Amino acid sequence: WVLFRDEHGQAACIADSCAHRACPISSGTVEAGRAVCPYHGWKYAADGACTDMPSTVFCRNVGVRSLPVGEKDGFVWAWPGDGEPPSELPGFTRPPEEHAVHAEIFVDVPVEHGLLMENLLDLAHAPFTHTSTFARGWPVPDAVKFHAHKLLSGQWDPYPIAMAFQPPCMVLSHIGLAQPGKIERGVTAEQCARHLHQLHVCMPAKRGHTRLLYRMSLDFMPWARHVPFIDQVWKAVAGQVLGEDMVLVLGQQDRMERGIDTWNFPVSYDKLAVRYRRWR
C-alpha cells in the first residue's frame, strides 16, 4: 500500500502495484494530487482510478484497489478489513488531558516488529540494559511484577508506570515522575505529581524491518517546547535509548532466524509481552 495526499490535501491509500506492469507506485512521485508510477507515468487518483496513460490510447475503468482513510490526532488510519469501516476512529493516540506533545520522532529499525513490541512491553530489563540513559542509577528490585487490570494493560510494580498494548502494533506508557528524569518506587503513576506519556507505534515496513513512530507528552515544563533545537535533544535521547535495546534485540533476531526460540523460559514479569505474543 502507498499513502499520498490528493488535490484537496486529503490522505489517500491505494495498492502499491501499478495496474499496467505491477511496478511499485511508491517509487514514483505525486503530481497535482495524483500518484504517478515511475515506470510509464500512469497516474492514480485517491480512489485508485487511473486518470492518465501517457504515450498510448487511454483505457477506461482501469485502476487499483483503494482503502477507506481517515485522520485523527495526527495519525492517518486506513481500513483494510471487509465491510464498512468503524464510524469513529480510535482515540487512544491523543495525549491525556493537561498533557502537551513535546516530541514526535520516527525511525526505521532493522528489527522484526514483533520483537520490538516485546521489548517495549518488558520493563524488567531496564536496570540492566539502560544503564547509560533513563534507568541510570536504578537499583535492581527484589521482584518486578506486572499487575494486569485488563487482558492487555496494567501497572508495573515497583515502578510508577502504567502500560497497555493497543492492537495491532502500539504501546502506551504513562510514567509518574518524582522530578524530571527520576521516578519514585512503590507508588502508582496516578499518585505522582508529574507525568510522561509515551506512544510507540511499531509498523512493519518490510521483512525484518520496522518503522517506529514515537510521540512523547508531558504535563509539566510547558516552556521546554520553545527551547531552540529541543527537538534535536529529544531525538538524540531517544536514539541513545533505542541503541541500548538494539544490541540485544538484533541478537535475538539473529537467533530467531536460526530457529532458536526467543521465549525459552518466560517468567512472571513477562506477562504482558507473552499475552501480546499469544494475541498475535
C-alpha positions as semicolon CSV with decimal commas, in nm:
position;residue;x (nm);y (nm);z (nm)
1;W;0,000;0,000;0,000
2;V;0,108;0,359;-0,066
3;L;-0,016;0,673;0,109
4;F;-0,034;1,017;-0,052
5;R;-0,245;1,334;-0,044
6;D;-0,493;1,419;-0,317
7;E;-0,556;1,755;-0,479
8;H;-0,762;1,862;-0,176
9;G;-0,493;1,767;0,075
10;Q;-0,684;1,460;0,193
11;A;-0,497;1,140;0,272
12;A;-0,540;0,850;0,030
13;C;-0,426;0,489;0,030
14;I;-0,403;0,271;-0,281
15;A;-0,242;-0,061;-0,368
16;D;0,131;-0,023;-0,432
17;S;0,127;-0,208;-0,764
18;C;0,063;-0,033;-1,095
19;A;-0,226;-0,177;-1,297
20;H;0,000;-0,176;-1,605
21;R;0,314;-0,376;-1,514
22;A;0,293;-0,412;-1,133
23;C;0,568;-0,157;-1,071
24;P;0,568;-0,017;-0,712
25;I;0,387;0,315;-0,730
26;S;0,561;0,418;-0,408
27;S;0,885;0,454;-0,607
28;G;0,727;0,738;-0,804
29;T;0,603;1,089;-0,725
30;V;0,282;1,280;-0,655
31;E;0,169;1,540;-0,908
32;A;-0,139;1,757;-0,856
33;G;-0,283;1,506;-0,610
34;R;-0,219;1,204;-0,831
35;A;0,022;0,919;-0,752
36;V;0,248;0,872;-1,053
37;C;0,404;0,537;-1,143
38;P;0,775;0,584;-1,224
39;Y;0,776;0,318;-1,498
40;H;0,548;0,469;-1,765
41;G;0,391;0,768;-1,590
42;W;0,045;0,627;-1,527
43;K;-0,139;0,841;-1,273
44;Y;-0,382;0,734;-1,000
45;A;-0,647;0,925;-0,806
46;A;-0,736;0,877;-0,440
47;D;-0,998;0,614;-0,530
48;G;-0,739;0,410;-0,722
49;A;-0,872;0,502;-1,067
50;C;-0,610;0,550;-1,337
51;T;-0,653;0,902;-1,477
52;D;-0,367;0,926;-1,727
53;M;-0,177;0,683;-1,953
54;P;0,091;0,882;-2,138
55;S;0,206;0,771;-2,484
56;T;-0,088;0,540;-2,552
57;V;-0,466;0,542;-2,601
58;F;-0,640;0,598;-2,266
59;C;-0,841;0,298;-2,146
60;R;-1,135;0,350;-1,914
61;N;-1,215;0,154;-1,597
62;V;-0,852;0,075;-1,519
63;G;-0,725;0,119;-1,163
64;V;-0,600;-0,036;-0,843
65;R;-0,765;-0,111;-0,511
66;S;-0,806;0,172;-0,261
67;L;-0,876;0,169;0,114
68;P;-1,101;0,397;0,322
69;V;-0,883;0,650;0,505
70;G;-0,935;0,888;0,798
71;E;-0,720;1,123;1,006
72;K;-0,728;1,192;1,379
73;D;-0,480;1,333;1,633
74;G;-0,202;1,348;1,377
75;F;-0,241;0,987;1,261
76;V;-0,363;0,854;0,927
77;W;-0,577;0,539;0,955
78;A;-0,652;0,301;0,668
79;W;-0,921;0,031;0,682
80;P;-0,813;-0,296;0,508
81;G;-1,097;-0,502;0,654
82;D;-1,416;-0,632;0,498
83;G;-1,735;-0,430;0,511
84;E;-1,771;-0,071;0,622
85;P;-1,503;0,087;0,844
86;P;-1,594;0,187;1,201
87;S;-1,790;0,511;1,228
88;E;-1,533;0,656;1,471
89;L;-1,155;0,641;1,459
90;P;-0,962;0,526;1,770
91;G;-0,895;0,798;2,027
92;F;-0,614;0,643;2,231
93;T;-0,343;0,818;2,027
94;R;-0,445;1,150;2,182
95;P;-0,230;1,257;2,480
96;P;-0,411;1,258;2,816
97;E;-0,574;1,578;2,941
98;E;-0,334;1,853;3,051
99;H;-0,050;1,689;2,855
100;A;0,125;1,864;2,566
101;V;0,322;1,691;2,291
102;H;0,695;1,762;2,326
103;A;0,843;1,521;2,072
104;E;0,737;1,326;1,764
105;I;1,006;1,104;1,615
106;F;1,016;0,833;1,352
107;V;1,300;0,598;1,275
108;D;1,349;0,288;1,060
109;V;1,468;-0,003;1,273
110;P;1,623;-0,322;1,124
111;V;1,422;-0,546;1,357
112;E;1,106;-0,754;1,311
113;H;0,821;-0,553;1,461
114;G;0,708;-0,828;1,700
115;L;1,048;-0,842;1,869
116;L;1,044;-0,464;1,906
117;M;0,693;-0,477;2,054
118;E;0,800;-0,740;2,308
119;N;1,098;-0,526;2,405
120;L;0,873;-0,225;2,466
121;L;0,632;-0,436;2,671
122;D;0,914;-0,551;2,901
123;L;1,022;-0,311;3,177
124;A;1,216;-0,565;3,385
125;H;1,520;-0,525;3,159
126;A;1,557;-0,150;3,226
127;P;1,812;-0,150;3,517
128;F;2,032;-0,397;3,327
129;T;2,012;-0,257;2,973
130;H;1,952;0,117;3,008
131;T;2,235;0,195;3,248
132;S;2,351;0,497;3,046
133;T;2,009;0,655;2,986
134;F;1,676;0,669;3,171
135;A;1,748;0,382;3,415
136;R;2,093;0,501;3,520
137;G;2,125;0,452;3,895
138;W;1,811;0,240;3,926
139;P;1,861;-0,031;4,190
140;V;1,773;-0,385;4,089
141;P;1,442;-0,470;4,262
142;D;1,396;-0,787;4,462
143;A;1,092;-0,854;4,244
144;V;0,935;-0,698;3,935
145;K;0,566;-0,762;3,881
146;F;0,305;-0,664;3,627
147;H;-0,046;-0,629;3,770
148;A;-0,288;-0,674;3,481
149;H;-0,600;-0,457;3,512
150;K;-0,731;-0,581;3,179
151;L;-0,612;-0,854;2,947
152;L;-0,360;-0,630;2,768
153;S;-0,292;-0,348;3,016
154;G;-0,192;-0,291;3,375
155;Q;0,055;-0,142;3,623
156;W;0,423;-0,221;3,682
157;D;0,544;-0,279;4,037
158;P;0,763;-0,134;4,193
159;Y;0,774;0,126;3,913
160;P;0,508;0,400;3,877
161;I;0,437;0,304;3,518
162;A;0,106;0,204;3,362
163;M;0,134;0,025;3,028
164;A;-0,102;-0,106;2,763
165;F;-0,081;-0,288;2,433
166;Q;-0,321;-0,146;2,174
167;P;-0,375;-0,375;1,876
168;P;-0,235;-0,416;1,629
169;C;0,109;-0,261;1,698
170;M;0,101;0,016;1,961
171;V;0,233;0,050;2,316
172;L;0,109;0,320;2,555
173;S;0,309;0,407;2,867
174;H;0,208;0,651;3,140
175;I;0,500;0,724;3,370
176;G;0,486;0,904;3,705
177;L;0,790;1,119;3,787
178;A;0,916;1,244;4,125
179;Q;1,111;1,511;3,936
180;P;1,225;1,545;3,575
181;G;1,424;1,235;3,485
182;K;1,362;1,047;3,813
183;I;1,092;0,806;3,924
184;E;0,961;0,702;4,264
185;R;0,929;0,340;4,360
186;G;0,638;0,183;4,543
187;V;0,372;0,422;4,408
188;T;0,145;0,421;4,104
189;A;0,163;0,666;3,818
190;E;-0,161;0,829;3,932
191;Q;-0,008;0,906;4,273
192;C;0,273;1,111;4,119
193;A;0,257;1,485;4,056
194;R;0,432;1,484;3,717
195;H;0,383;1,252;3,424
196;L;0,546;1,150;3,099
197;H;0,320;0,983;2,842
198;Q;0,463;0,774;2,557
199;L;0,308;0,629;2,244
200;H;0,513;0,381;2,039
201;V;0,380;0,260;1,703
202;C;0,572;-0,034;1,552
203;M;0,466;-0,054;1,188
204;P;0,603;-0,345;0,982
205;A;0,796;-0,188;0,693
206;K;0,937;-0,496;0,520
207;R;1,070;-0,834;0,624
208;G;1,283;-0,784;0,936
209;H;1,230;-0,406;0,945
210;T;1,002;-0,172;1,141
211;R;0,903;0,192;1,102
212;L;0,891;0,314;1,465
213;L;0,678;0,620;1,539
214;Y;0,724;0,779;1,881
215;R;0,520;1,054;2,050
216;M;0,616;1,191;2,393
217;S;0,394;1,419;2,602
218;L;0,438;1,589;2,941
219;D;0,201;1,752;3,189
220;F;0,476;1,983;3,320
221;M;0,757;2,204;3,181
222;P;0,541;2,366;2,909
223;W;0,822;2,614;2,840
224;A;1,051;2,332;2,722
225;R;0,868;2,309;2,389
226;H;1,000;2,654;2,299
227;V;1,368;2,586;2,372
228;P;1,571;2,618;2,049
229;F;1,672;2,282;1,899
230;I;1,489;2,091;2,174
231;D;1,359;1,851;1,906
232;Q;1,717;1,752;1,832
233;V;1,780;1,693;2,203
234;W;1,478;1,461;2,232
235;K;1,579;1,279;1,914
236;A;1,930;1,223;2,047
237;V;1,798;1,090;2,379
238;A;1,556;0,855;2,201
239;G;1,841;0,735;1,980
240;Q;2,055;0,652;2,284
241;V;1,775;0,453;2,449
242;L;1,698;0,267;2,126
243;G;2,067;0,198;2,072
244;E;2,091;0,021;2,408
245;D;1,798;-0,202;2,311
246;M;1,920;-0,273;1,957
247;V;2,233;-0,454;2,072
248;L;2,013;-0,714;2,238
249;V;1,712;-0,725;2,006
250;L;1,928;-0,765;1,695
251;G;2,093;-1,056;1,870
252;Q;1,751;-1,209;1,939
253;Q;1,653;-1,163;1,575
254;D;1,971;-1,338;1,459
255;R;1,894;-1,635;1,680
256;M;1,527;-1,640;1,583
257;E;1,627;-1,655;1,215
258;R;1,845;-1,957;1,303
259;G;1,546;-2,136;1,454
260;I;1,611;-2,063;1,822
261;D;1,305;-1,995;2,040
262;T;1,317;-1,641;2,186
263;W;1,068;-1,747;2,454
264;N;1,254;-2,043;2,604
265;F;1,155;-1,980;2,964
266;P;0,907;-1,693;3,029
267;V;0,865;-1,581;3,391
268;S;0,607;-1,375;3,579
269;Y;0,726;-1,029;3,469
270;D;0,694;-1,138;3,103
271;K;0,315;-1,145;3,139
272;L;0,227;-0,854;2,908
273;A;0,474;-0,949;2,633
274;V;0,358;-1,312;2,643
275;R;-0,005;-1,202;2,613
276;Y;0,088;-0,990;2,313
277;R;0,263;-1,288;2,151
278;R;-0,044;-1,506;2,211
279;W;-0,272;-1,235;2,068
280;R;-0,054;-1,214;1,763
